[in-house]
């Protein structure tokens, strides 16, 4: 699987910025043609999250999902051992 990442500068305020929306749409279209998934990084507000969901961005990361935890997990993502 291949991922393309859109960083926080592109995502910040995207719900109200047509230029950012156009750039993200170009990234999304290219990703679709090249079998690449898009990760939007730096999603901080519900408005940004809703816009990204509406336009079909595959994955997201940021404070809109929750704050980082002080002690990282061991990184194992499978079922409990």
C-alpha positions as CSV (number, residue, x, y, z in Angstrom):
1,X,0.0,0.0,0.0
2,X,1.3,3.5,-0.9
3,X,0.3,6.6,1.0
4,X,0.4,10.3,0.2
5,X,0.4,12.7,3.1
6,X,-1.1,16.2,3.2
7,X,0.5,18.2,6.0
8,X,-1.1,20.6,8.4
9,X,-0.4,23.7,6.4
10,X,-2.6,22.4,3.6
11,X,-5.3,21.2,6.0
12,X,-5.5,24.2,8.3
13,X,-8.8,26.0,7.5
14,X,-9.3,24.0,4.3
15,X,-13.1,24.0,4.8
16,X,-13.2,27.7,4.0
17,X,-10.3,28.1,1.5
18,X,-11.0,27.4,-2.2
19,X,-7.3,27.4,-3.2
20,X,-6.4,24.8,-0.6
21,X,-9.5,22.8,-1.6
22,X,-8.4,22.8,-5.3
23,X,-4.8,21.7,-4.4
24,X,-6.1,18.9,-2.2
25,X,-8.5,17.8,-5.0
26,X,-5.5,17.6,-7.4
27,X,-3.6,15.4,-4.8
28,X,-6.7,13.2,-4.3
29,X,-7.2,12.8,-8.1
30,X,-3.6,11.8,-8.6
31,X,-3.8,9.4,-5.7
32,X,-6.8,7.7,-7.2
33,X,-5.1,7.3,-10.5
34,X,-2.0,5.8,-8.9
35,X,-3.7,3.5,-6.4
36,X,-2.4,5.6,-3.5
37,X,-4.2,6.4,-0.3
38,X,-4.2,10.0,1.1
39,X,-3.5,10.8,4.8
40,X,-4.5,14.3,5.9
41,X,-2.2,15.4,8.8
42,X,-2.9,18.2,11.3
43,X,-6.7,18.0,11.4
44,X,-7.6,20.2,14.3
45,X,-11.2,21.2,14.0
46,X,-14.5,19.4,13.3
47,X,-15.0,21.6,10.3
48,X,-11.8,20.5,8.7
49,X,-12.6,16.8,9.5
50,X,-16.1,17.0,8.0
51,X,-14.8,18.7,4.8
52,X,-12.1,16.0,4.4
53,X,-14.6,13.2,4.9
54,X,-17.0,14.9,2.4
55,X,-14.3,15.0,-0.3
56,X,-13.2,11.4,0.3
57,X,-9.8,11.6,2.0
58,X,-8.9,8.1,3.2
59,X,-7.2,8.7,6.6
60,X,-6.6,11.5,9.0
61,X,-4.5,12.5,12.0
62,X,-4.6,15.4,14.3
63,X,-6.1,16.9,17.5
64,X,-9.6,16.6,16.1
65,X,-9.3,12.9,17.0
66,X,-7.7,13.5,20.4
67,X,-4.5,14.7,22.0
68,X,-1.3,12.7,22.1
69,X,-0.9,10.5,25.1
70,X,2.2,11.1,27.4
71,X,3.4,7.5,27.3
72,X,3.4,5.9,23.9
73,X,1.9,2.4,23.4
74,X,4.2,-0.5,22.4
75,X,3.2,0.0,18.8
76,X,1.5,-3.4,18.4
77,X,-1.7,-2.9,16.4
78,X,-2.9,-6.5,16.2
79,X,-5.1,-8.4,18.7
80,X,-4.0,-8.7,22.3
81,X,-1.3,-11.2,22.8
